[in-house]
Amino acid sequence: MSESTSAPQQGQPLHIDDITVIDDSKLKKAVTAAALGNAMEWFDFGVYGFVAYALGKVFFPDASPAVQTIAALGTFSVPFLVRPLGGVFFGVMGDRFGRQKVLSLTIIIMAISTFCIGLIPSYATIGLWAPIILLLCKLAQGFSVGGEYTGAAIFVAEYAPDRRRGFLGSWLDFGSIAGFVLGAGLVVLLQTILGEPTFLEWGWRVPFFVAGPLGLLGLYLRHAAEETPAFTQQLEKMEKEDRDAIKERPTVSFREIFVKYRKALLICIGVVLVTNVTYYMLLTYMPTYLSSSLGYSEEHGVLIIVVVMIGMLFVQPVVGFFSDKIGRKPFIRAGSIGLLFLAIPAFKFIGSDNTGLIFLGLLFIAILLNCMTGVMASTLPALFPTRIRYSALASSFNVAIIVAGLTPTVAAWLVEETGDLLLPAYYLMVAAVIGIVTSFVIPETANKPLRGDTPNASNKHEAKALLKEAYENIEQTVSDIEEEITAMEAQLEALRERRQRLVDRHPHMD
């Protein structure tokens, strides 16, 4: 376990022993375990997006090519409707029984359901049951993913030292992008080696089978990781306050969450919307857009996006690192403003039929996406206190994901119905406006403890510096409160004088 005592009781002075010093080896295990599980989640999303055209032909053979694509992407989007249910279920479980146990469960469900997609017979073999079973597997994925990303983000955030939370949290979405790269790269490799007829016959199944060993590796790493210091301290605190509480575990009312933390919930929804609409537009819908709408070969479109994603891998930790220096808000604001003004030029480049300009257009969107993914995992967990963090974050995150998850299907349908190839750009611009508004109301959380938690440090020297900062913050807050009290006392005195003047004018009042 990390070096610390339990959190101080309410009203007790903060001492050096109350600063949690994180063990570096345990921290690396926690980040690796969380990032690998997230990589598997997005490996499946990436594979599904890149083989959507093949799945359309296998599971919806009687439809037109455009309808096949929309149907396959629709099967991708429908599971997002059950993600809030998974978020509520795993969120409550995570706040009651711990983050580590829930993350072990979500990766098991995710690995099994993904593996099973590769086993589904084609429509030609079992008829209507083929797309039905595909949908059931995707629903199981959606339910488990409802608790996956938020749980992993909380797991890393609660382990990370305050001054490195942005950098360490950025590796979570590094895992997401790496999962996409692995999925897309495997699809390209299989298409190149097997050729399209063989790939459509059985080659599309291979990427889904890879989820099996990935899931086992992720489960091993998560099972080996310890519970987060923040959650352990929360249980120790409750045990001291109430011996029965450790048996009942912390409970939370969703009404209380909505009433007390409404602003934090709305901020979370705003950040998730702008980030994930961009994410799904670039990494899930774009291969289909390039092949179905612009007429590029599947291999050509996928190869360009793979190169862009590899570039994103290098940018991702850089954004996280600098967010610890200058804050999270500047990146969210810059990414959103850039998206608003560059979405149309980017899509014009993508439709230019020039490989260099296509790459440049995709690069614009990718870098702007990095600005948001680089800070999301460190920003969102800091909005809520430990006892409700998983429940509140998973619920609000997955409500926003319902809208964001419809992006590939809605974009494909809009382009098909209108023939306007710039409609995806307008879609991104709407999301950008939400991101800009959110960036002005979100609190800055860089280099600060998670809400309601004691500080986390990398070593004893840093712990002393954090304690000094904590004292300075307390002194500043007390000074601000005293100024507010002085101002209120002046207002109160003015009201008393006004009352007295009125009383003096009434003959029967003292």
Residue pairs with C-beta under 8 A, 6 or more apart in sequence:
1 23
1 26
1 226
1 229
1 232
2 20
2 21
2 22
2 23
2 26
2 159
2 229
3 20
3 21
3 23
4 17
4 18
4 19
4 20
4 21
4 229
4 233
4 454
5 17
5 18
6 233
6 236
6 237
6 240
7 18
7 233
7 234
7 236
7 237
7 453
7 454
8 14
8 15
8 18
8 454
9 237
9 240
14 454
14 467
14 470
14 471
14 474
15 467
16 463
16 464
16 467
18 454
19 454
19 455
19 456
19 457
19 463
19 466
19 467
20 229
20 230
20 233
20 454
20 455
20 456
20 457
21 456
21 457
21 458
21 459
21 460
21 463
22 159
22 160
22 161
22 229
22 456
22 457
22 458
24 458
26 159
26 225
26 226
27 159
27 160
27 161
27 168
29 221
29 224
29 225
30 155
30 156
30 159
30 225
30 226
30 228
31 156
31 159
31 160
31 168
31 171
31 172
32 221
33 103
33 155
33 218
33 221
33 222
33 224
33 225
34 103
34 152
34 153
34 155
34 156
34 172
34 175
34 222
35 152
35 156
35 171
35 172
35 174
35 175
35 178
36 175
36 214
36 217
36 218
36 221
37 103
37 106
37 107
37 110
37 148
37 152
37 175
37 218
37 222
38 148
38 149
38 152
38 172
38 173
38 175
38 176
38 179
39 175
39 176
39 178
39 179
39 182
39 214
40 107
40 110
40 111
40 114
40 179
40 211
40 214
40 215
40 218
41 110
41 145
41 148
41 149
41 176
41 179
42 175
42 176
42 177
42 179
42 180
42 183
42 283
43 179
43 180
43 182
43 183
43 207
43 210
43 211
43 214
44 110
44 114
44 141
44 179
44 183
44 208
44 211
45 76
45 179
45 180
45 183
45 283
45 284
46 179
46 180
46 181
46 182
46 183
46 184
46 283
46 284
47 183
47 184
47 186
47 187
47 207
47 208
48 55
48 76
48 284
49 73
49 76
49 283
49 284
49 285
49 287
49 288
49 408
50 183
50 184
50 187
50 287
50 298
50 302
51 187
51 204
51 207
52 69
52 72
52 73
52 76
52 287
52 288
53 65
53 68
53 69
53 72
53 288
53 291
53 292
53 298
54 199
54 200
54 204
55 72
55 75
55 134
55 204
56 63
56 65
56 67
56 68
56 69
56 71
56 72
57 68
57 200
58 122
58 123
58 130
58 200
58 204
59 71
59 72
59 75
59 120
59 122
59 123
59 130
59 131
59 134
60 67
60 68
60 71
60 72
60 123
60 131
61 68
61 123
61 124
63 71
65 292
66 292
66 416
69 288
69 292
69 412
70 409
70 412
70 413
70 416
71 131
73 284
73 285
73 288
73 408
73 409
73 412
74 409
75 131
75 134
75 135
75 138
76 138
76 284
76 405
76 408
76 409
77 405
77 406
77 408
77 409
78 135
78 138
78 139
78 142
79 138
79 139
79 141
79 142
79 143
79 145
79 405
80 142
80 401
80 402
80 404
80 405
80 406
81 142
81 402
82 139
82 142
82 143
82 146
83 142
83 143
83 145
83 146
83 398
83 401
83 402
83 405
84 146
84 395
84 398
84 399
84 401
84 402
85 143
85 146
86 142
86 143
86 144
86 145
86 146
86 147
86 394
86 398
87 146
87 147
87 150
87 394
87 395
87 397
87 398
87 399
88 146
88 254
88 391
88 394
88 395
89 143
89 146
89 147
90 102
90 105
90 106
90 144
90 146
90 147
90 148
90 151
90 390
90 394
91 147
91 150
91 390
91 391
91 392
91 393
91 394
91 395
92 252
92 390
92 391
93 101
93 102
93 105
93 147
94 102
94 147
94 151
94 154
94 390
94 391
94 394
95 249
95 250
95 252
95 387
95 388
95 389
95 390
95 391
96 249
96 250
96 251
97 249
98 227
98 228
98 231
99 151
99 154
99 155
99 158
99 227
99 228
99 231
99 390
100 155
100 222
100 225
100 226
100 227
100 228
102 147
102 151
102 390
103 147
103 148
103 151
103 152
103 155
103 222
104 219
104 222
104 223
105 144
106 144
106 145
106 147
106 148
106 151
107 144
107 148
107 215
107 218
107 219
107 222
108 215
108 219
109 140
109 141
109 143
109 144
110 141
110 144
110 145
110 148
110 211
110 215
111 211
111 212
111 214
111 215
111 216
111 218
111 219
112 140
112 215
113 137
113 138
113 140
113 141
113 144
114 137
114 141
114 208
114 211
114 215
115 208
115 209
115 211
115 212
115 215
116 137
117 134
117 137
117 138
117 205
117 208
118 205
118 206
118 207
118 208
118 209
119 205
120 130
120 133
120 134
120 137
121 129
121 130
122 130
123 130
123 131
146 394
146 398
147 390
147 394
149 172
149 397
150 380
150 390
150 393
150 394
150 397
150 398
151 390
151 394
152 172
152 377
153 169
153 172
153 376
153 377
153 380
153 381
153 393
154 228
154 381
154 389
154 390
154 393
155 225
155 228
156 168
156 169
156 171
156 172
156 377
157 165
157 169
157 377
157 378
157 381
157 382
157 450
158 228
158 229
158 230
158 231
158 381
158 386
158 389
158 450
158 453
159 168
159 228
159 229
159 456
160 168
160 169
160 378
160 456
161 168
161 456
161 457
161 458
161 462
162 447
162 448
162 449
162 455
162 456
162 457
162 466
163 324
163 447
163 457
163 458
163 462
163 466
164 324
164 458
165 324
165 378
165 382
165 446
165 456
166 320
166 321
166 322
166 323
166 324
166 328
166 374
166 375
166 378
166 446
167 317
167 320
167 321
167 323
167 324
168 320
168 378
169 320
169 375
169 376
169 377
169 378
170 316
170 317
170 319
170 320
170 321
170 323
170 373
170 374
170 375
170 377
170 378
171 316
171 317
171 320
172 377
173 316
173 373
173 374
173 376
173 377
174 313
174 316
174 317
176 373
177 283
177 309
177 312
177 313
177 316
177 373
178 313
180 283
180 309
181 306
181 309
181 310
181 313
183 207
184 287
184 302
184 305
184 306
184 309
185 306
186 206
186 207
186 210
187 207
187 302
188 299
188 302
188 303
188 306
190 199
190 203
190 204
190 206
190 207
191 199
191 203
191 298
191 299
191 302
192 299
194 203
229 456
230 386
230 450
230 453
231 386
233 386
233 453
233 454
234 250
234 386
234 387
235 246
235 249
235 250
238 245
238 246
238 250
239 245
239 246
250 387
252 387
252 388
252 391
252 392
254 391
254 395
256 388
257 265
257 388
257 391
257 392
257 395
258 265
261 383
261 384
261 388
261 392
263 441
264 383
264 384
264 392
265 392
265 395
265 396
266 396
267 383
267 438
267 441
267 442
268 380
268 383
268 392
268 393
268 396
268 397
268 400
269 396
269 397
269 399
269 400
270 400
270 434
270 435
270 437
270 438
270 442
271 332
271 372
271 376
271 379
271 380
271 435
271 438
271 442
272 376
272 380
272 396
272 397
272 400
272 401
272 404
273 400
273 403
273 404
273 431
273 434
273 435
274 332
274 335
274 336
274 339
274 372
274 431
274 432
274 434
274 435
274 438
275 369
275 372
275 373
275 376
275 404
275 435
276 400
276 401
276 404
276 405
276 407
277 403
277 404
277 407
277 427
277 428
277 431
278 339
278 365
278 368
278 369
278 372
278 428
278 431
279 369
279 373
279 404
280 404
280 405
280 407
280 408
281 365
281 407
281 408
281 411
281 424
281 427
281 428
282 305
282 308
282 362
282 365
282 366
282 369
283 305
283 309
284 407
284 408
285 407
285 408
285 411
285 412
285 424
286 301
286 305
286 362
287 298
287 301
287 302
287 305
288 408
288 412
289 350
289 411
289 412
289 415
289 424
290 296
290 300
290 301
290 304
290 305
290 350
290 358
291 297
291 298
291 301
292 412
293 415
293 421
294 301
294 350
294 351
294 353
294 421
304 355
304 358
304 359
304 362
305 362
307 359
308 359
308 362
308 363
308 366
309 366
311 363
311 366
312 366
312 367
312 369
312 370
315 366
315 367
315 370
315 374
316 370
316 373
316 374
317 374
318 374
319 331
319 370
319 371
319 373
319 374
319 375
320 374
320 375
320 378
322 331
323 331
323 374
323 375
323 378
323 446
324 446
324 447
326 446
327 444
327 446
328 375
328 378
328 379
328 442
328 444
328 445
328 446
329 439
329 442
329 444
331 371
331 372
331 374
331 375
332 371
332 372
332 375
332 379
332 435
332 438
332 439
332 442
333 435
333 436
333 439
333 440
334 368
334 371
335 368
335 369
335 370
335 371
335 372
335 435
336 372
336 432
336 433
336 434
336 435
336 436
336 438
336 439
337 432
337 436
338 364
338 367
338 368
338 371
339 365
339 368
339 428
339 429
339 431
339 432
339 435
340 429
340 432
340 433
340 436
342 364
342 365
342 368
343 365
343 425
343 426
343 428
343 429
343 432
344 422
344 425
344 426
344 429
345 361
345 364
346 361
346 362
346 364
346 365
346 425
347 361
347 421
347 422
347 424
347 425
348 361
348 422
349 357
349 358
349 360
349 361
349 364
350 357
350 358
350 361
350 362
351 421
352 358
352 361
365 428
372 435
378 445
378 446
379 442
379 445
380 393
380 397
381 389
381 393
381 450
382 445
382 448
382 450
382 451
383 392
383 393
383 443
383 445
383 451
384 392
384 393
384 451
385 450
385 451
385 452
385 453
386 450
386 452
386 453
387 452
389 450
407 427
410 427
411 423
411 424
411 427
414 420
414 423
414 424
414 427
415 421
415 423
415 424
449 455
449 456
449 470
455 463
455 466
455 467
455 469
455 470
457 463
457 465
457 466
503 509
503 510
